[in-house]
Amino acid sequence: MSLRQRLRSYKLSLSESAQNLDDKASRQRAQWHFLFFDHAILRTIWHNFAEVAPGVFRANHPSPKRLAYYVRNGISTIVNLRGPSDAPHYLLELDACRKLGLTLLDVPGLTARDAPSREALIGVLDALRSAPKPLLLHCKSGADRSSLAAAVYLLAECGATIDEARIQFSPKFIHFKWTKTGVLDKILDTFEAEHSKTGISFEDWLRSAYDGPKIQANFDASRR
C-alpha cells in the first residue's frame, strides 16, 4: 500500500470514528480530522473574511471558536455552501451552531471546478434572500463557491453591476481565474454577453436561460 493510500485509509477511519461528539475521544478525533484533513489549521489565523453587502458577510469555514466570535459580533445565521454531510467539519459546525443558537442553512450542490446546476444556484439565492440577517456565508476556503454566492446575491438582490459583482472573484480571496475554478467567472461572462444583447436581468437569466453544461463546455474549449 502506498503512502497516499495509507493516508486516505487513515483519513477515512478517523472520520468514521469521530461521529459521536458527545464522546470525548470521538470529539477529539473529529477535531483532529478537522484541523489536519480539512486544513482548518491553515484557517486559524487566515479567515478570508469580508463584507458582501449590509448584513451579509463571507469567510472560509469557521471553527467552533470562530463561530462563537461571530455570535458575539451579531451574526445570527450561517449559510454553509458545502452542504450537509457526516464529515467531522460539518458535525462540529452543526453542534456549535446548536449550542450557540445560530441558524444553520445548508446549501447543497454548489461546485467550484464545474459550472453548478441551475437548481443549485437558485438554491443559493433563495437561501441568502430568505435567511435571517446578519448572516455569514462560507465554503471551505472562502475562495470560489463563496465568491460565486456573493456575486449571485449582489446581482439578483442588490442591483449590483457586473463589474461590482466581479470584485468578489478576486485573487485577494485566493480565487484565480486561470485555474479550473475560472468556470465560475465564465458564468458572469456568459450573463454579461446575454445582458448586453437583451437587457435581461440576472435573476431572469438564471431562472430561464442559465445552461451550466453549455457554460462548462465553452470554458473547457477555451482552455485547450
Phi and psi in degrees as a GROMACS rama.xvg file:
@    title "Ramachandran Plot"
@    xaxis  label "Phi"
@    yaxis  label "Psi"
@TYPE xy
-72.7963  166.52  SER-2
-61.0914  -41.154  LEU-3
-62.3732  -42.0012  ARG-4
-65.042  -37.8879  GLN-5
-66.1271  -41.2927  ARG-6
-64.8778  -40.4338  LEU-7
-64.2397  -41.2685  ARG-8
-65.656  -41.1153  SER-9
-66.1175  -40.8161  TYR-10
-60.1164  -43.2429  LYS-11
-66.5345  -45.8605  LEU-12
-65.6327  -36.4049  SER-13
-65.6881  -41.7287  LEU-14
-64.6002  -43.3014  SER-15
-67.051  -25.9393  GLU-16
-95.0218  11.3858  SER-17
-121.271  29.7616  ALA-18
-85.7543  -27.257  GLN-19
-99.1047  94.9167  ASN-20
-74.3371  -10.2601  LEU-21
-76.5103  -17.4749  ASP-22
-91.9252  127.769  ASP-23
-58.1002  -46.4894  LYS-24
-66.1653  -39.1257  ALA-25
-66.1253  -40.8463  SER-26
-62.3052  -40.2041  ARG-27
-63.3418  -38.5738  GLN-28
-66.7186  -38.1982  ARG-29
-62.7046  -42.7425  ALA-30
-66.2448  -39.0288  GLN-31
-62.8209  -45.8366  TRP-32
-60.9131  -44.9914  HIS-33
-59.7449  -44.9688  PHE-34
-67.1131  -45.1826  LEU-35
-105.142  -30.4487  PHE-36
-97.6381  -24.8495  PHE-37
-96.8497  1.12469  ASP-38
65.9273  25.659  HIS-39
-64.6037  -22.4815  ALA-40
-61.5824  -28.9748  ILE-41
-75.969  -16.4799  LEU-42
-101.65  7.18915  ARG-43
-68.6183  -30.3656  THR-44
-111.989  -42.0163  ILE-45
-87.03  115.445  TRP-46
-109.363  -11.6086  HIS-47
52.0435  40.6813  ASN-48
-90.3502  138.286  PHE-49
-160.633  156.641  ALA-50
-86.5409  132.73  GLU-51
-92.5004  -48.0669  VAL-52
-158.334  167.588  ALA-53
-53.0675  121.372  PRO-54
83.5688  1.97986  GLY-55
-128.834  124.098  VAL-56
-128.747  159.637  PHE-57
-129.708  153.502  ARG-58
-166.479  177.848  ALA-59
-85.2116  179.853  ASN-60
-62.7503  118.739  HIS-61
-82.8602  147.375  PRO-62
-77.7798  165.104  SER-63
-54.6075  -36.7978  PRO-64
-64.7301  -40.6094  LYS-65
-73.3086  -31.4506  ARG-66
-61.297  -40.464  LEU-67
-62.9019  -38.5763  ALA-68
-63.3776  -43.059  TYR-69
-63.3762  -38.9089  TYR-70
-61.1331  -43.7874  VAL-71
-62.7517  -23.0503  ARG-72
-103.075  16.1073  ASN-73
101.346  -5.87902  GLY-74
-65.7224  134.338  ILE-75
-115.823  -17.2825  SER-76
-136.281  139.998  THR-77
-114.152  125.615  ILE-78
-105.397  109.659  VAL-79
-92.8565  108.319  ASN-80
-83.0376  0.461677  LEU-81
-89.1147  -12.0782  ARG-82
79.2454  165.633  GLY-83
-75.9189  153.52  PRO-84
-162.941  177.901  SER-85
-102.79  15.6114  ASP-86
-77.5424  151.48  ALA-87
-54.4461  -36.932  PRO-88
-60.0344  -36.8354  HIS-89
-79.0096  -41.6226  TYR-90
-61.7065  -39.7809  LEU-91
-66.5349  -39.8265  LEU-92
-66.9268  -45.8966  GLU-93
-59.7648  -44.9692  LEU-94
-62.7192  -44.8979  ASP-95
-65.6127  -41.2229  ALA-96
-63.7508  -39.9244  CYS-97
-62.0116  -45.3368  ARG-98
-69.0703  -31.8926  LYS-99
-90.0303  -7.06434  LEU-100
76.2387  23.2012  GLY-101
-85.9719  141.336  LEU-102
-79.5576  125.678  THR-103
-111.444  118.552  LEU-104
-110.272  122.581  LEU-105
-99.4996  125.809  ASP-106
-113.521  106.415  VAL-107
-86.4118  164.027  PRO-108
88.8898  -3.53192  GLY-109
-85.2621  130.828  LEU-110
-121.687  155.813  THR-111
-101.504  -31.2404  ALA-112
-109.223  5.80301  ARG-113
-138.286  149.014  ASP-114
-64.57  120.808  ALA-115
-65.7625  162.775  PRO-116
-70.9587  160.63  SER-117
-58.9675  -42.0542  ARG-118
-61.2813  -38.9002  GLU-119
-65.4272  -42.5282  ALA-120
-69.3388  -38.6564  LEU-121
-65.4867  -36.8191  ILE-122
-61.4701  -40.0458  GLY-123
-61.508  -49.8583  VAL-124
-61.6594  -46.1855  LEU-125
-62.5981  -39.9189  ASP-126
-65.4782  -46.7483  ALA-127
-67.8691  -34.4279  LEU-128
-70.3391  -39.2449  ARG-129
-93.8531  -14.7183  SER-130
-67.7067  140.386  ALA-131
-59.502  138.38  PRO-132
-116.497  155.56  LYS-133
-69.5726  145.516  PRO-134
-129.046  157.516  LEU-135
-122.415  126.212  LEU-136
-103.28  145.123  LEU-137
-153.249  154.544  HIS-138
-116.5  -134.094  CYS-139
-88.4614  -60.8977  LYS-140
-97.1993  -9.42739  SER-141
72.7539  22.2506  GLY-142
-104.143  -43.0191  ALA-143
-116.126  -64.5508  ASP-144
-60.7485  -37.9091  ARG-145
-65.4409  -37.7401  SER-146
-63.0404  -43.9339  SER-147
-65.2135  -46.0592  LEU-148
-60.7886  -42.1654  ALA-149
-63.5865  -42.6194  ALA-150
-65.1699  -41.7352  ALA-151
-60.4423  -44.3883  VAL-152
-63.8533  -45.01  TYR-153
-62.4722  -42.5574  LEU-154
-71.2279  -42.6791  LEU-155
-87.1173  -31.8547  ALA-156
-108.248  -29.0789  GLU-157
-107.896  -2.27872  CYS-158
68.4199  26.2466  GLY-159
-70.6223  154.545  ALA-160
-77.9349  166.139  THR-161
-63.1667  -39.4863  ILE-162
-63.7331  -38.2145  ASP-163
-66.79  -38.9555  GLU-164
-67.5349  -34.6849  ALA-165
-64.927  -21.7392  ARG-166
-58.7864  -28.4285  ILE-167
-66.9009  -24.9776  GLN-168
-93.1912  70.6528  PHE-169
-119.707  146.046  SER-170
-58.3167  -22.748  PRO-171
-65.754  -20.9656  LYS-172
-95.4135  7.13067  PHE-173
68.0846  33.8145  ILE-174
-104.716  129.294  HIS-175
-125.013  116.84  PHE-176
-62.5269  -28.7666  LYS-177
-83.4444  -1.0766  TRP-178
-93.1953  -174.896  THR-179
-62.02  -25.0318  LYS-180
-73.3712  -5.87209  THR-181
-63.4173  -13.2343  GLY-182
-61.8636  -25.3299  VAL-183
-70.9071  -37.7034  LEU-184
-63.2664  -34.5914  ASP-185
-61.4232  -28.8508  LYS-186
-61.5764  -46.9614  ILE-187
-67.034  -38.2753  LEU-188
-60.9031  -41.4502  ASP-189
-67.1798  -42.8065  THR-190
-64.3806  -41.0525  PHE-191
-59.2856  -42.1811  GLU-192
-64.3136  -41.1978  ALA-193
-70.8771  -39.2118  GLU-194
-63.662  -38.5738  HIS-195
-66.5253  -26.8136  SER-196
-86.86  -37.7539  LYS-197
-119.434  -17.6601  THR-198
76.807  10.8123  GLY-199
-61.1179  142.677  ILE-200
-75.5754  160.728  SER-201
-62.7331  -45.3395  PHE-202
-65.7663  -39.7969  GLU-203
-63.047  -41.582  ASP-204
-62.6943  -44.3044  TRP-205
-61.1282  -44.7087  LEU-206
-80.1377  -19.7702  ARG-207
-121.054  -25.4144  SER-208
-128.237  -11.0756  ALA-209
-61.2726  131.994  TYR-210
-132.44  91.9197  ASP-211
-58.1275  -49.4592  GLY-212
-59.6994  -37.2513  PRO-213
-67.7621  -42.6634  LYS-214
-61.7365  -41.5362  ILE-215
-62.9229  -44.2436  GLN-216
-62.8983  -42.3661  ALA-217
-64.8019  -39.0166  ASN-218
-66.0662  -46.4929  PHE-219
-60.6039  -39.9615  ASP-220
-64.3141  -34.6657  ALA-221
-71.3276  -16.8921  SER-222
-96.687  -5.34435  ARG-223
